[in-house]
Amino acid sequence: MAKTDGAAPPGKLAKIAAPERVAAFRTGLSAEARAAAWLTAKGYRILAKRFRTPHGEIDLVARKRDLVAFIEVKARASLDEAAYAVTPRQQARIIAAAQAWLMAHPEHAEFELRFDAVLIAPRRLPRHLLAAFDAST
């Protein structure tokens, strides 16, 4: 049995994340913070960050007047690469997570709903894609 450093509960092995996974996680957190700041500057109010369900995750949920936007944040080397990274499979998972969010927040069920993306690339301003995809596809 492997030794633990006390971080894991007794009888459980500590999981060690690969360095590239840790770097990707940190990049994602940084990108989400940049996107939230960008949206706030554009007049949105952030309602939720990193909303997780068994079906998927929503990076940001934001509101502006009578609109609730479910926002996928993508960070890549270029804005074009970030745009192509929002795959149909991810879109389906985000839509499922949005349904769960609306069930947990019925006070927003009558609002206009939209699925956006915020693209992040080094040395570039974020790009906010309004209605990047929709739930009907």
C-alpha positions in Angstrom: 0.0 0.0 0.0 1.3 3.5 -0.9 2.0 6.0 1.8 0.0 9.2 1.9 1.2 12.6 3.2 -1.9 13.0 5.4 -3.8 14.9 2.7 -6.0 11.9 1.9 -8.4 10.4 4.4 -7.0 7.3 6.3 -7.2 4.2 4.2 -7.4 6.1 0.9 -4.6 6.7 -1.5 -3.9 10.3 -2.4 -4.5 11.1 -6.1 -1.6 12.9 -7.8 -2.6 15.0 -10.7 -0.3 15.1 -13.8 1.5 18.4 -14.1 -0.1 19.1 -17.5 -3.6 18.6 -16.0 -2.8 21.0 -13.1 -1.6 23.6 -15.7 -4.7 23.2 -17.8 -6.9 23.5 -14.7 -5.1 26.7 -13.7 -5.4 28.1 -17.2 -9.1 27.4 -17.2 -9.6 29.1 -13.9 -7.7 32.2 -15.1 -9.7 32.2 -18.4 -13.0 32.0 -16.5 -11.9 34.9 -14.2 -11.0 37.0 -17.3 -14.3 36.1 -19.0 -16.3 37.0 -15.9 -14.5 40.4 -15.6 -15.1 41.1 -19.3 -18.8 40.3 -19.0 -19.2 42.4 -15.9 -17.6 45.3 -17.7 -20.3 44.7 -20.4 -23.1 45.0 -17.9 -23.7 41.4 -17.1 -24.2 40.1 -13.5 -22.5 36.8 -12.8 -25.1 34.4 -11.3 -23.0 31.3 -11.1 -19.5 30.0 -11.8 -18.5 26.5 -12.6 -22.0 25.1 -12.1 -21.6 21.3 -12.1 -24.2 18.5 -12.6 -23.8 14.8 -13.4 -24.6 15.7 -17.0 -22.2 18.6 -17.6 -20.8 21.9 -16.4 -21.5 25.5 -17.2 -18.5 27.8 -16.8 -20.6 30.9 -16.2 -24.2 31.9 -15.9 -24.8 35.6 -16.4 -27.8 37.9 -16.4 -28.4 41.1 -18.3 -31.8 42.6 -17.9 -34.3 39.9 -18.9 -31.7 37.6 -20.4 -29.9 34.7 -18.8 -26.8 33.5 -20.7 -25.1 30.2 -20.2 -21.5 30.8 -21.1 -18.8 28.4 -22.2 -15.3 29.8 -21.7 -12.5 28.4 -24.0 -8.8 29.3 -23.7 -6.5 28.3 -26.5 -3.4 29.7 -28.3 -5.6 31.6 -30.7 -9.2 32.8 -30.8 -10.0 30.6 -33.8 -8.7 27.5 -32.0 -10.8 28.4 -29.0 -13.9 28.8 -31.2 -13.4 25.3 -32.7 -13.0 23.8 -29.3 -16.8 24.2 -28.4 -17.8 20.8 -29.8 -21.3 19.5 -30.4 -20.8 17.0 -27.6 -19.9 19.8 -25.2 -22.9 21.8 -26.4 -25.2 18.9 -25.5 -23.7 18.7 -22.0 -24.0 22.4 -21.5 -27.6 22.3 -22.5 -28.3 19.5 -20.1 -26.6 21.4 -17.3 -28.5 24.5 -18.2 -31.8 22.6 -17.8 -30.6 21.5 -14.3 -29.7 25.1 -13.4 -33.1 26.3 -14.4 -34.7 23.6 -12.3 -32.7 24.8 -9.3 -33.5 28.5 -10.1 -37.1 28.6 -11.3 -37.2 32.3 -10.8 -35.3 32.6 -14.1 -37.3 30.2 -16.1 -39.3 32.9 -17.9 -36.3 34.9 -18.9 -34.9 34.8 -22.4 -32.2 32.1 -22.6 -29.0 32.1 -24.7 -25.9 30.0 -25.0 -22.8 32.1 -25.5 -19.1 31.5 -25.6 -16.2 33.7 -24.5 -13.0 33.0 -26.3 -9.6 33.7 -24.5 -6.2 33.8 -26.2 -2.9 35.2 -25.0 -2.3 38.9 -25.7 -5.8 39.3 -27.1 -9.0 40.8 -25.7 -11.6 38.2 -25.0 -14.2 37.6 -27.8 -17.8 37.2 -26.7 -19.8 35.2 -29.1 -23.5 35.9 -28.6 -25.8 32.8 -29.3 -22.7 30.7 -30.1 -25.1 27.7 -30.3 -28.7 26.9 -29.4 -30.7 24.2 -27.7 -32.7 23.2 -30.8 -29.8 21.4 -32.5 
